Amino acid sequence: MSKSKSKPAFPNRIVGSGEEDPEQILANPLNWRIHPEFQQDALKGLLSEVGWVQQVVVNKRTGHLVDGHLRVMLALREHISAVPVVYVDLSEAEEKKILATLDPIAALAGSDAANLHALLEDIETGDAAVMQLLEDTAEKAGLHRTGSGSAEIPLETDGASVGAHGECLLKWEVNKKLRAIPLTEEELALLEAALKAHVETAGVQFGFVLGLLGN
């Protein structure tokens, strides 16, 4: 007697893939996302510099677009004849659930400042909107991108930077090695004020320590 197969923990709802004329792709009537001009420009710049790296998602049952409305809109605007598509098989209720949660789940992700710093250092772009997107991403993560395309990791002075004896720890990173020195709260406050003044004047954190040392 053969054993019945158990239901997979994460069932695969993908049923196919291919290319489709954007004129034939139906926008979802319940799409709730609004795409501002800056987002449109950034995605257009990225598509122009790199190309398609992700398919739009179409529900085979309803014919509705589930993910990728902006990409389809840009394809129509630029008279692109074919868009890469992945087809899924969802009920109308499931389609609504995915439409309502796909972007918000992605937005819940946090960021690793050190890895983002290393990533941004090696990225070059000639597109102004893509450059601004990178600048905004760095700023939201607490990084300060420089004109050369690199980014600086800020000093960590939050509650996590406390030593075993309650002292403040000034932390920084050099070649991916974390360094720390103990400071009193007064010393830390003075250092933060000096750093803020340096950034306001120079626009970057680089050169701060040399300035303190008088070099």
N, C-alpha and C positions, 0 to 999 in steps of 0.2 A: 504494500500500500504506500503510494507516494505521499510525501509530506507537502502540504500546501505552502506556497511561498508567502512569507510575511510581507505586509505592506512596507515599502521603504520609508525610512524616516523622513527623507526629503525627496518626494516623487519628482521625476523629470517631466515637466510640462512642455518642453520644447519639442516641436513636431517637424521642424524643417527650417531651412534658410535659403537665401537666394538674393536676387536683386529685383527691384520693382521701380517702375516709373513713379516719381513722387506725385504726379497728377492723379494716380490711381490709389494712393494711400489716403484713407479716411481719417481726418482728425477726430479725436475722441470728443463727443459733444459735452462730456463732463470734465474735460481738462481744466484744471483750476490754476495752473501755473501761468504767470505773466512774465514775459521775457523783455527786460528793459534794453534800451539801445546799447548800453555798454556791454551787456552779456552777448548780444547779437554780434557786436564788433569783435569781441574776444574769441568767440567760437569760430566766426568766419576767418579770422587771422590764423587760428590754429589749424583749421581745415585746409587753408591755403598753403601753410608752411609744411604740414605733415601729411594731411589727407585723412581718409576714413580709417579709424582704428576700432570703431564700435558700431555694431548694428543697431538700427531702430527696432523696436519690438511691436509686432502686430498680432492681435488676437485673431486666430484663424476662424473662430466661430462667428464673431461679430464683424470682422473686417476693420475694427477700430484700432487706431494707434494707441499703444499703452505707454510707450516711452520713446522720446525722440522728436517731439513736436518742433522744437527749434531747428534741429538738423534738417527736417523735412521742409520747413519754411525757408531756410537758407538755400536748400537745393532748388526749390521752386523759383526763388528770386534770382539765382545764378543760372537758371535754365539747365540744370544738371539732369541728364536723362535717366539715370539709374541710381538708386540708393540701396546700400546693403541692408537686408532685412533678416531678422530671426522671427519665426512664427511660433506662437504658443497656443495651446488649446485650453481656454479658460471659460467658465460659465460667466454670465453677466455679473453675478455677485462677486466672483473672484476677481474679475476685471476691475471692478470698482475698488476692491480692497487693495490691489496692487497699485492702481492709479493714485490712491490716497496716501500710500505709505512708502513707495519706492524712493522718492526724493527725500522725504523727512528722515528715513532711516540712514541714508548716506550722510545727511547733515549732522547726525549725532556723533560722527567720528571726531576724535580729538586730534592733536598733532604732537609729534616728537620734534622738538626744536632742533636738536642736534642733527637728526636725519634730514630735516627740511633744509637746514643750513647747508649741509653737504650737497644736497640735491640742487639747490638754487645756484650754488657756486659755478656749476658746470653748464648752466642753461644759457643759451644765446638766442635772441630773437630780433628780427628786424621789424616786427609789427608792433606799433605803438599800443594797441589795445591789449595784446598778449603781455607786453612789458608791464603795463599798468596792472593787469591781473596778478602777475608775479609780485609786484610791489605790494599790492593789497594783501596777498596771501602771507607775505613775509611780515607785514605790519600786524596783521591779526594774530600771528603766532608770537609776537613780541620780538621779531628780528628787525634789523635795520639793514636793508640792501644798500650797497654802495653803487656808484656809477659804473664800476667795472663789471657788475653783475653778481658780485659776491654778497654774502649776508653775514651779519655779526650776531653772535649769541649774546643776549644781554646778561648782566650780572644777575644771579639768582639771590633775591633778598626777601623771599616770602617765608612763611612759617616753617617750611620744610628745611630751611637752611639754618638749623640749630644743632649745635654740638651736643655731646653726651653730658656736658656739665652746664648746659643752658646758655652757652655763649653763642653769639651770632657767627655764622660761617660765611665768608665771602667766597663764592664758587665761580670758577671760570674754566674754560676748556682750551687746551692747546694740543693740536694734532690728535683730537679725539681722546685726550687724557684729561680727566677731571682733576683739577687742583683746588685746594681750599685752605684758607688761613682764618684763625679765630679773630674776631673783633668785638669790642664792646658795642652796645647799641648806639652810644654817642659817636664812636668812630665810624660806624656803618652809616649813620645819618649824614655825617660830614662828607663821607665818600660819595654817597648817593647824590647829594647836592652838587658836589664838584663834577660828577659825571653828567648830571643834567645840564649844567652850565656849559660843559664842553660840547655836548651833542647839539645844544641850541646854537652854539657858535660855529662848530665845524660841520655839523650835519651828520656825522658818523661817530662811532665809538673809538675807531682806530686812532692811535696817538694819545689817548687819554693818560695811560701810565707814563709814557715818556714825558708828557707835560707835567705830571706830578713830580717826576724826578729832575725836572729842569733841563731836559735834553731837547 
